[in-house]
């Protein structure tokens, strides 16, 4: 196994060589996947499929966390309180008239 090919070294787990062999067809079990293929045995190579599923889950999780962070940042920007707009001039005049009438009474 080539441990220098990636960052994780010997702790890295690969399922590339995982396979299910059909021993009955060629009359015996085999030590390795290569030996089974050399003998012409029928094998179901599930290791690459398992690796693809694990890689897919990792990428989906990373994208989920990225999108969640971006949405949180956008939500914080939207929640900033907007300053109340000044009412139009005619509304201000009507309020002044109302207040003046209330004072007279």
C-alpha positions in Angstrom: 0.0 0.0 0.0 1.4 3.4 -1.0 1.1 5.6 2.1 2.9 8.6 0.6 0.1 9.4 -1.9 -2.0 11.5 0.4 -2.0 13.5 3.7 -3.6 10.9 6.0 -0.9 8.2 5.7 -1.5 4.8 7.2 -4.6 5.8 9.0 -6.4 6.4 5.7 -9.1 3.8 4.9 -9.6 2.6 1.4 -12.1 0.0 0.2 -10.7 -0.2 -3.4 -9.8 -3.8 -3.1 -12.9 -5.0 -1.3 -14.7 -7.6 -3.4 -17.1 -10.5 -3.1 -15.9 -13.6 -4.8 -18.0 -16.4 -6.1 -15.8 -19.3 -5.0 -18.0 -22.1 -6.2 -17.5 -21.3 -9.9 -13.7 -21.8 -9.9 -13.4 -24.3 -7.1 -11.7 -22.5 -4.2 -11.1 -19.3 -2.3 -8.5 -16.8 -3.2 -6.1 -14.8 -1.0 -6.4 -11.5 -2.9 -8.6 -9.9 -5.4 -5.7 -10.0 -7.9 -5.4 -13.7 -7.5 -9.1 -14.2 -8.1 -9.0 -12.1 -11.2 -5.9 -13.9 -12.5 -7.7 -17.2 -12.0 -10.7 -15.9 -13.9 -13.1 -16.1 -10.9 -16.2 -14.0 -10.9 -16.0 -11.2 -8.4 -18.3 -8.3 -7.4 -16.0 -5.4 -6.8 -17.9 -3.3 -4.3 -14.9 -1.4 -2.9 -14.9 1.3 -5.5 -18.6 1.8 -5.0 -18.1 2.1 -1.2 -15.3 4.7 -1.8 -17.6 6.7 -4.1 -20.4 6.7 -1.5 -18.1 7.8 1.3 -16.5 10.6 -0.9 -20.0 11.7 -1.9 -21.2 12.0 1.7 -18.1 14.0 2.6 -18.5 16.4 -0.2 -22.3 16.8 0.4 -21.6 17.5 4.1 -19.0 20.1 3.3 -21.3 21.8 0.8 -24.1 21.7 3.4 -21.9 23.4 6.0 -20.8 26.0 3.5 -24.3 26.9 2.4 -25.5 27.0 6.0 -22.7 29.5 6.9 -23.5 31.7 3.9 -27.2 31.7 4.8 -26.4 32.6 8.4 -24.3 35.6 7.2 -27.1 36.7 4.9 -29.7 36.4 7.6 -27.6 38.6 10.0 -27.4 41.3 7.3 -31.2 41.2 6.8 -31.9 41.4 10.5 -30.2 44.7 10.9 -32.9 47.2 12.0 -33.8 49.6 9.3 -34.1 53.2 10.3 -37.7 54.3 10.2 -38.5 56.5 7.3 -39.8 60.0 7.8 -43.4 60.3 7.0 -44.2 62.5 3.9 -44.6 66.2 4.4 -48.4 66.2 4.2 -48.6 63.6 6.9 -46.3 65.7 9.1 -48.6 68.7 8.6 -51.7 66.8 9.4 -50.0 65.5 12.6 -49.1 69.1 13.6 -52.7 70.2 13.0 -54.0 67.4 15.1 -51.6 68.2 17.9 -52.6 71.9 17.7 -56.3 71.0 17.9 -55.7 68.7 20.9 -53.9 71.5 22.7 -56.8 73.9 22.1 -59.3 71.7 23.9 
